[in-house]
Amino acid sequence: MEIKNGDVKIVDEILLRAASEPNFRRLLLTEPIKVLGDFDISSEAKSIIKNVIGNFK
């Protein structure tokens, strides 16, 4: 699965934010579709994030 270069930066920002902000992390874990809907990234990038956070549930 490939993601666009612009998506890479946003994915990094989302994961760093999740690592440093407990409330954002909690929301991302419990409502990933809602949270990721606020970001302008491809469905492939959203899928990668959901796979990553799925490993931490």
N, CA, C and O atoms as a Tinker XYZ file with bonds, in Angstrom:
   228  protein
     1  N      0.843000   -1.170000    0.000000    73     2
     2  CA     0.000000    0.000000    0.000000    64     1     3
     3  C      0.891000    1.236000    0.000000    63     2     4     5
     4  O      1.795000    1.352000    0.828000    81     3
     5  N      0.644000    2.143000   -0.909000    73     3     6
     6  CA     1.437000    3.363000   -1.000000    64     5     7
     7  C      0.597000    4.571000   -0.642000    63     6     8     9
     8  O     -0.604000    4.614000   -0.908000    81     7
     9  N      1.251000    5.560000   -0.030000    73     7    10
    10  CA     0.571000    6.817000    0.244000    64     9    11
    11  C      1.347000    7.956000   -0.397000    63    10    12    13
    12  O      2.555000    7.859000   -0.614000    81    11
    13  N      0.639000    9.034000   -0.696000    73    11    14
    14  CA     1.247000   10.189000   -1.348000    64    13    15
    15  C      2.204000   10.889000   -0.388000    63    14    16    17
    16  O      2.060000   10.803000    0.832000    81    15
    17  N      3.184000   11.585000   -0.966000    73    15    18
    18  CA     4.174000   12.293000   -0.154000    64    17    19
    19  C      3.529000   13.271000    0.817000    63    18    20    21
    20  O      3.956000   13.370000    1.968000    81    19
    21  N      2.510000   13.993000    0.372000    73    19    22
    22  CA     1.841000   14.944000    1.257000    64    21    23
    23  C      1.178000   14.257000    2.437000    63    22    24    25
    24  O      1.102000   14.809000    3.534000    81    23
    25  N      0.702000   13.050000    2.194000    73    23    26
    26  CA     0.061000   12.280000    3.264000    64    25    27
    27  C      1.066000   11.847000    4.328000    63    26    28    29
    28  O      0.723000   11.747000    5.506000    81    27
    29  N      2.287000   11.594000    3.918000    73    27    30
    30  CA     3.306000   11.116000    4.859000    64    29    31
    31  C      3.498000   12.125000    5.983000    63    30    32    33
    32  O      3.574000   11.749000    7.153000    81    31
    33  N      3.576000   13.390000    5.636000    73    31    34
    34  CA     3.770000   14.435000    6.648000    64    33    35
    35  C      2.587000   14.478000    7.607000    63    34    36    37
    36  O      2.773000   14.592000    8.819000    81    35
    37  N      1.384000   14.387000    7.078000    73    35    38
    38  CA     0.192000   14.453000    7.928000    64    37    39
    39  C      0.093000   13.209000    8.809000    63    38    40    41
    40  O     -0.264000   13.313000    9.982000    81    39
    41  N      0.400000   12.045000    8.263000    73    39    42
    42  CA     0.397000   10.813000    9.058000    64    41    43
    43  C      1.391000   10.943000   10.208000    63    42    44    45
    44  O      1.083000   10.575000   11.342000    81    43
    45  N      2.574000   11.462000    9.919000    73    43    46
    46  CA     3.570000   11.686000   10.980000    64    45    47
    47  C      3.016000   12.601000   12.054000    63    46    48    49
    48  O      3.175000   12.333000   13.245000    81    47
    49  N      2.359000   13.689000   11.636000    73    47    50
    50  CA     1.800000   14.646000   12.593000    64    49    51
    51  C      0.729000   13.996000   13.461000    63    50    52    53
    52  O      0.678000   14.222000   14.670000    81    51
    53  N     -0.122000   13.192000   12.842000    73    51    54
    54  CA    -1.192000   12.513000   13.584000    64    53    55
    55  C     -0.599000   11.562000   14.620000    63    54    56    57
    56  O     -1.025000   11.558000   15.775000    81    55
    57  N      0.381000   10.757000   14.212000    73    55    58
    58  CA     0.970000    9.787000   15.136000    64    57    59
    59  C      1.769000   10.468000   16.240000    63    58    60    61
    60  O      1.743000   10.019000   17.385000    81    59
    61  N      2.483000   11.552000   15.911000    73    59    62
    62  CA     3.209000   12.297000   16.948000    64    61    63
    63  C      2.238000   12.949000   17.925000    63    62    64    65
    64  O      2.475000   12.971000   19.132000    81    63
    65  N      1.149000   13.477000   17.391000    73    63    66
    66  CA     0.136000   14.087000   18.268000    64    65    67
    67  C     -0.478000   13.038000   19.186000    63    66    68    69
    68  O     -0.695000   13.289000   20.371000    81    67
    69  N     -0.754000   11.871000   18.636000    73    67    70
    70  CA    -1.314000   10.788000   19.451000    64    69    71
    71  C     -0.343000   10.363000   20.549000    63    70    72    73
    72  O     -0.754000    9.995000   21.650000    81    71
    73  N      0.935000   10.419000   20.238000    73    71    74
    74  CA     1.944000   10.038000   21.231000    64    73    75
    75  C      2.082000   11.062000   22.347000    63    74    76    77
    76  O      2.426000   10.712000   23.476000    81    75
    77  N      1.814000   12.326000   22.033000    73    75    78
    78  CA     2.055000   13.380000   23.021000    64    77    79
    79  C      0.796000   13.947000   23.678000    63    78    80    81
    80  O      0.887000   14.629000   24.699000    81    79
    81  N     -0.376000   13.671000   23.104000    73    79    82
    82  CA    -1.621000   14.217000   23.661000    64    81    83
    83  C     -2.574000   13.072000   24.033000    63    82    84    85
    84  O     -3.194000   12.470000   23.157000    81    83
    85  N     -2.686000   12.779000   25.318000    73    83    86
    86  CA    -3.528000   11.659000   25.749000    64    85    87
    87  C     -4.988000   11.747000   25.276000    63    86    88    89
    88  O     -5.570000   10.728000   24.905000    81    87
    89  N     -5.577000   12.924000   25.284000    73    87    90
    90  CA    -6.978000   13.052000   24.855000    64    89    91
    91  C     -7.137000   12.743000   23.369000    63    90    92    93
    92  O     -8.082000   12.062000   22.969000    81    91
    93  N     -6.213000   13.242000   22.555000    73    91    94
    94  CA    -6.252000   12.955000   21.117000    64    93    95
    95  C     -6.052000   11.465000   20.881000    63    94    96    97
    96  O     -6.747000   10.867000   20.059000    81    95
    97  N     -5.104000   10.863000   21.597000    73    95    98
    98  CA    -4.838000    9.427000   21.469000    64    97    99
    99  C     -6.078000    8.618000   21.823000    63    98   100   101
   100  O     -6.431000    7.676000   21.113000    81    99
   101  N     -6.736000    8.978000   22.911000    73    99   102
   102  CA    -7.944000    8.275000   23.342000    64   101   103
   103  C     -9.031000    8.362000   22.261000    63   102   104   105
   104  O     -9.681000    7.368000   21.938000    81   103
   105  N     -9.213000    9.559000   21.714000    73   103   106
   106  CA   -10.204000    9.737000   20.650000    64   105   107
   107  C     -9.839000    8.933000   19.411000    63   106   108   109
   108  O    -10.699000    8.303000   18.796000    81   107
   109  N     -8.571000    8.958000   19.051000    73   107   110
   110  CA    -8.117000    8.218000   17.875000    64   109   111
   111  C     -8.338000    6.722000   18.051000    63   110   112   113
   112  O     -8.694000    6.029000   17.097000    81   111
   113  N     -8.132000    6.226000   19.253000    73   111   114
   114  CA    -8.338000    4.797000   19.516000    64   113   115
   115  C     -9.811000    4.412000   19.557000    63   114   116   117
   116  O    -10.178000    3.315000   19.137000    81   115
   117  N    -10.658000    5.312000   20.063000    73   115   118
   118  CA   -12.069000    4.968000   20.226000    64   117   119
   119  C    -12.944000    5.378000   19.035000    63   118   120   121
   120  O    -13.962000    4.742000   18.763000    81   119
   121  N    -12.548000    6.429000   18.335000    73   119   122
   122  CA   -13.342000    6.909000   17.198000    64   121   123
   123  C    -12.445000    7.284000   16.017000    63   122   124   125
   124  O    -12.434000    8.439000   15.591000    81   123
   125  N    -11.695000    6.318000   15.488000    73   123   126
   126  CA   -10.728000    6.643000   14.439000    64   125   127
   127  C    -11.355000    7.226000   13.176000    63   126   128   129
   128  O    -10.773000    8.120000   12.561000    81   127
   129  N    -12.513000    6.745000   12.784000    73   127   130
   130  CA   -13.143000    7.240000   11.564000    64   129   131
   131  C    -13.506000    8.712000   11.712000    63   130   132   133
   132  O    -13.289000    9.508000   10.799000    81   131
   133  N    -14.055000    9.064000   12.856000    73   131   134
   134  CA   -14.433000   10.456000   13.111000    64   133   135
   135  C    -13.190000   11.350000   13.149000    63   134   136   137
   136  O    -13.164000   12.401000   12.509000    81   135
   137  N    -12.180000   10.943000   13.882000    73   135   138
   138  CA   -10.965000   11.753000   14.023000    64   137   139
   139  C    -10.260000   11.901000   12.680000    63   138   140   141
   140  O     -9.877000   13.009000   12.305000    81   139
   141  N    -10.084000   10.812000   11.957000    73   139   142
   142  CA    -9.371000   10.866000   10.687000    64   141   143
   143  C    -10.156000   11.611000    9.618000    63   142   144   145
   144  O     -9.578000   12.093000    8.644000    81   143
   145  N    -11.462000   11.707000    9.791000    73   143   146
   146  CA   -12.285000   12.469000    8.855000    64   145   147
   147  C    -11.969000   13.950000    8.875000    63   146   148   149
   148  O    -12.298000   14.673000    7.934000    81   147
   149  N    -11.334000   14.405000    9.944000    73   147   150
   150  CA   -10.956000   15.819000   10.057000    64   149   151
   151  C     -9.678000   16.150000    9.289000    63   150   152   153
   152  O     -9.302000   17.318000    9.193000    81   151
   153  N     -9.012000   15.143000    8.748000    73   151   154
   154  CA    -7.749000   15.353000    8.048000    64   153   155
   155  C     -7.915000   15.079000    6.562000    63   154   156   157
   156  O     -8.611000   14.145000    6.166000    81   155
   157  N     -7.276000   15.895000    5.752000    73   155   158
   158  CA    -7.340000   15.755000    4.292000    64   157   159
   159  C     -6.221000   14.823000    3.827000    63   158   160   161
   160  O     -5.190000   15.257000    3.313000    81   159
   161  N     -6.463000   13.526000    4.027000    73   159   162
   162  CA    -5.496000   12.520000    3.598000    64   161   163
   163  C     -6.236000   11.422000    2.844000    63   162   164   165
   164  O     -7.452000   11.275000    2.966000    81   163
   165  N     -5.491000   10.667000    2.076000    73   163   166
   166  CA    -6.080000    9.604000    1.264000    64   165   167
   167  C     -6.640000    8.477000    2.126000    63   166   168   169
   168  O     -6.304000    8.341000    3.302000    81   167
   169  N     -7.486000    7.690000    1.520000    73   167   170
   170  CA    -8.050000    6.545000    2.241000    64   169   171
   171  C     -6.950000    5.533000    2.574000    63   170   172   173
   172  O     -7.038000    4.829000    3.580000    81   171
   173  N     -5.911000    5.460000    1.728000    73   171   174
   174  CA    -4.794000    4.561000    2.006000    64   173   175
   175  C     -4.066000    4.988000    3.280000    63   174   176   177
   176  O     -3.703000    4.152000    4.108000    81   175
   177  N     -3.858000    6.303000    3.430000    73   175   178
   178  CA    -3.182000    6.823000    4.621000    64   177   179
   179  C     -4.034000    6.566000    5.863000    63   178   180   181
   180  O     -3.512000    6.185000    6.911000    81   179
   181  N     -5.340000    6.774000    5.742000    73   179   182
   182  CA    -6.236000    6.509000    6.870000    64   181   183
   183  C     -6.186000    5.040000    7.255000    63   182   184   185
   184  O     -6.199000    4.700000    8.438000    81   183
   185  N     -6.129000    4.182000    6.263000    73   183   186
   186  CA    -6.070000    2.746000    6.514000    64   185   187
   187  C     -4.783000    2.369000    7.251000    63   186   188   189
   188  O     -4.804000    1.536000    8.157000    81   187
   189  N     -3.675000    2.979000    6.863000    73   187   190
   190  CA    -2.398000    2.712000    7.537000    64   189   191
   191  C     -2.478000    3.124000    8.998000    63   190   192   193
   192  O     -2.033000    2.386000    9.876000    81   191
   193  N     -3.041000    4.296000    9.264000    73   191   194
   194  CA    -3.162000    4.764000   10.645000    64   193   195
   195  C     -4.057000    3.822000   11.441000    63   194   196   197
   196  O     -3.733000    3.468000   12.575000    81   195
   197  N     -5.180000    3.414000   10.856000    73   195   198
   198  CA    -6.074000    2.490000   11.564000    64   197   199
   199  C     -5.382000    1.165000   11.854000    63   198   200   201
   200  O     -5.615000    0.564000   12.903000    81   199
   201  N     -4.532000    0.699000   10.937000    73   199   202
   202  CA    -3.785000   -0.535000   11.185000    64   201   203
   203  C     -2.782000   -0.359000   12.310000    63   202   204   205
   204  O     -2.618000   -1.249000   13.144000    81   203
   205  N     -2.108000    0.789000   12.337000    73   203   206
   206  CA    -1.125000    1.054000   13.378000    64   205   207
   207  C     -1.804000    1.129000   14.746000    63   206   208   209
   208  O     -1.351000    0.495000   15.699000    81   207
   209  N     -2.886000    1.900000   14.845000    73   207   210
   210  CA    -3.534000    2.043000   16.142000    64   209   211
   211  C     -4.266000    0.783000   16.548000    63   210   212   213
   212  O     -4.468000    0.538000   17.737000    81   211
   213  N     -4.661000   -0.011000   15.586000    73   211   214
   214  CA    -5.316000   -1.279000   15.892000    64   213   215
   215  C     -4.429000   -2.210000   16.679000    63   214   216   217
   216  O     -4.916000   -3.051000   17.435000    81   215
   217  N     -3.132000   -2.068000   16.509000    73   215   218
   218  CA    -2.179000   -2.894000   17.250000    64   217   219
   219  C     -2.054000   -2.485000   18.710000    63   218   220   221
   220  O     -1.452000   -3.211000   19.501000    81   219
   221  N     -2.613000   -1.331000   19.083000    73   219   222
   222  CA    -2.492000   -0.835000   20.447000    64   221   223
   223  C     -3.794000   -0.931000   21.242000    63   222   224   225
   224  O     -3.843000   -0.528000   22.404000    81   223
   225  N     -4.828000   -1.451000   20.632000    73   223   226
   226  CA    -6.112000   -1.561000   21.345000    64   225   227
   227  C     -6.076000   -2.708000   22.309000    63   226   228
   228  O     -7.061000   -2.963000   23.001000    81   227
